Amino acid sequence: MERTAQDIIIRPVITEKSMTGIADKKYTFRVATDANKIEIAKAVETLFGVKVAKVNTLHVKGRAKRVGKFSGYAPSWKKAIVTLEPESKSIEFFEGMA
């Protein structure tokens, strides 16, 4: 079954550190754990109509959580930092946040 761009790009990551990268056209997204860099680049290009220069990915380990006497871990996830081409337009979704 073919996955759509919405299946690969789950949501943007909005943190102080990710917002500082917007000036350099670096955008951070939470992505599907089994997605590779080529799939992520194509998904960003189709969703936002931009040109991707490179994609860096990393696995984020789930943090330890506790509720009363019960302890466990939040689920692990995959993060992608997408760098756009210098001549590419910026992603409008992030414009008001920076």
TIMIDO-367548 format. One record per atom (N, C-alpha, C): residue in one letter; x, y, z. Coordinates in steps of 0.1 Angstrom, whole numbers, padded with zeros to 4 digits, always signed. Layout:
AXYZ/...
This chain:
M+0008-0012+0000/M+0000+0000+0000/M+0009+0013+0000/E+0006+0022-0009/E+0014+0034-0010/E+0010+0044+0001/R+0020+0050+0008/R+0017+0059+0018/R+0016+0073+0013/T+0008+0081+0018/T+0006+0095+0014/T+0016+0104+0022/A+0018+0116+0018/A+0027+0126+0025/A+0022+0128+0039/Q+0009+0128+0041/Q+0003+0130+0054/Q+0006+0118+0064/D+0008+0106+0058/D+0012+0095+0066/D+0027+0096+0071/I+0035+0102+0063/I+0049+0103+0066/I+0052+0115+0075/I+0047+0127+0072/I+0049+0138+0081/I+0037+0139+0091/I+0040+0136+0104/I+0030+0135+0114/I+0026+0149+0119/R+0036+0157+0123/R+0033+0170+0128/R+0046+0178+0129/P+0045+0192+0129/P+0058+0199+0131/P+0062+0199+0146/V+0075+0201+0148/V+0080+0202+0162/V+0082+0217+0165/I+0075+0222+0175/I+0075+0236+0178/I+0083+0238+0192/T+0096+0240+0191/T+0103+0243+0203/T+0112+0255+0201/E+0118+0260+0212/E+0127+0271+0210/E+0139+0268+0200/K+0145+0256+0202/K+0156+0253+0194/K+0152+0251+0179/S+0140+0245+0177/S+0136+0243+0163/S+0132+0257+0156/M+0127+0266+0164/M+0124+0279+0159/M+0136+0287+0155/T+0147+0285+0161/T+0159+0293+0157/T+0165+0288+0144/G+0162+0276+0140/G+0166+0271+0127/G+0158+0276+0115/I+0147+0282+0117/I+0139+0288+0106/I+0146+0298+0098/A+0155+0306+0105/A+0162+0317+0098/A+0172+0310+0088/D+0176+0298+0090/D+0185+0291+0081/D+0177+0282+0072/K+0164+0283+0071/K+0155+0274+0064/K+0156+0260+0068/K+0157+0258+0081/K+0157+0244+0087/K+0144+0242+0094/Y+0136+0232+0091/Y+0123+0230+0097/Y+0123+0216+0103/T+0117+0215+0115/T+0117+0202+0122/T+0103+0196+0122/F+0103+0183+0119/F+0090+0176+0119/F+0091+0163+0126/R+0080+0158+0132/R+0079+0145+0137/R+0074+0136+0125/V+0081+0125+0123/V+0078+0117+0111/V+0076+0103+0115/A+0070+0095+0105/A+0068+0081+0108/A+0081+0074+0111/T+0081+0064+0120/T+0094+0058+0124/T+0100+0050+0113/D+0093+0045+0104/D+0098+0037+0093/D+0101+0044+0080/A+0099+0058+0080/A+0101+0066+0068/A+0116+0068+0067/N+0121+0068+0054/N+0135+0071+0051/N+0136+0086+0046/K+0149+0090+0044/K+0151+0104+0041/K+0145+0108+0027/I+0145+0099+0018/I+0140+0102+0005/I+0125+0104+0005/E+0118+0095+0013/E+0104+0096+0015/E+0100+0109+0022/I+0108+0113+0032/I+0105+0125+0039/I+0107+0137+0030/A+0118+0138+0022/A+0120+0149+0013/A+0109+0150+0003/K+0104+0139-0003/K+0093+0140-0012/K+0080+0145-0006/A+0078+0140+0007/A+0065+0144+0014/A+0065+0159+0017/V+0077+0164+0021/V+0077+0179+0024/V+0075+0187+0011/E+0081+0182+0000/E+0080+0189-0012/E+0066+0189-0017/T+0059+0178-0016/T+0045+0178-0021/T+0035+0185-0011/L+0037+0185+0002/L+0028+0191+0011/L+0030+0206+0011/F+0042+0211+0010/F+0044+0226+0012/F+0049+0233-0001/G+0052+0225-0012/G+0056+0231-0025/G+0069+0238-0024/V+0079+0232-0018/V+0092+0238-0016/V+0103+0228-0022/K+0115+0232-0023/K+0126+0224-0027/K+0135+0220-0015/V+0137+0207-0013/V+0145+0203-0001/V+0159+0201-0006/A+0169+0206+0002/A+0183+0204+0000/A+0188+0191+0007/K+0184+0190+0019/K+0189+0177+0027/K+0179+0175+0038/V+0180+0162+0043/V+0172+0158+0054/V+0181+0151+0064/N+0180+0155+0077/N+0187+0148+0088/N+0177+0142+0097/T+0179+0129+0101/T+0169+0123+0109/T+0176+0118+0122/L+0168+0117+0132/L+0172+0111+0145/L+0161+0105+0152/H+0164+0094+0160/H+0154+0087+0168/H+0154+0094+0182/V+0143+0097+0187/V+0141+0103+0200/V+0136+0093+0210/K+0144+0090+0220/K+0140+0080+0229/K+0129+0085+0239/G+0120+0076+0242/G+0109+0080+0251/G+0114+0083+0265/R+0108+0093+0271/R+0112+0097+0284/R+0105+0088+0295/A+0111+0087+0306/A+0105+0080+0317/A+0093+0088+0323/K+0082+0082+0325/K+0070+0088+0330/K+0066+0081+0342/R+0059+0088+0351/R+0054+0082+0363/R+0040+0088+0367/V+0031+0079+0370/V+0017+0083+0375/V+0015+0075+0388/G+0017+0082+0399/G+0016+0075+0412/G+0027+0065+0414/K+0023+0053+0417/K+0033+0042+0418/K+0036+0035+0405/F+0029+0038+0395/F+0031+0032+0382/F+0041+0040+0374/S+0051+0033+0368/S+0061+0040+0360/S+0062+0033+0347/G+0066+0041+0336/G+0068+0035+0323/G+0075+0045+0315/Y+0074+0044+0301/Y+0081+0052+0292/Y+0071+0058+0282/A+0073+0070+0278/A+0065+0076+0267/A+0071+0070+0254/P+0063+0069+0244/P+0068+0062+0232/P+0079+0069+0225/S+0088+0061+0219/S+0099+0067+0212/S+0094+0072+0198/W+0101+0081+0192/W+0096+0087+0179/W+0108+0091+0171/K+0105+0095+0158/K+0116+0099+0149/K+0114+0113+0145/K+0125+0121+0145/K+0125+0135+0142/K+0133+0137+0129/A+0128+0146+0120/A+0135+0150+0108/A+0137+0165+0108/I+0150+0169+0105/I+0153+0183+0103/I+0155+0185+0088/V+0146+0192+0082/V+0146+0194+0067/V+0152+0207+0064/T+0163+0207+0056/T+0169+0220+0051/T+0164+0223+0037/L+0160+0235+0035/L+0155+0238+0021/L+0166+0244+0013/E+0164+0244+0000/E+0173+0251-0009/E+0173+0266-0007/P+0184+0273-0009/P+0185+0287-0006/P+0175+0295-0014/E+0172+0291-0027/E+0163+0299-0035/E+0148+0294-0033/S+0146+0284-0025/S+0132+0279-0023/S+0125+0289-0014/K+0112+0289-0015/K+0103+0298-0007/K+0102+0291+0007/S+0099+0299+0017/S+0098+0294+0031/S+0084+0287+0033/I+0083+0279+0043/I+0071+0272+0046/I+0062+0282+0054/E+0050+0285+0049/E+0041+0296+0054/E+0036+0292+0068/F+0035+0279+0071/F+0029+0275+0084/F+0038+0280+0096/F+0051+0281+0094/F+0060+0286+0105/F+0062+0301+0105/E+0056+0308+0096/E+0059+0322+0095/E+0056+0330+0107/G+0044+0329+0113/G+0039+0337+0124/G+0046+0333+0137/M+0053+0322+0138/M+0059+0317+0150/M+0073+0322+0153/A+0080+0325+0142/A+0094+0328+0144/A+0096+0342+0149/
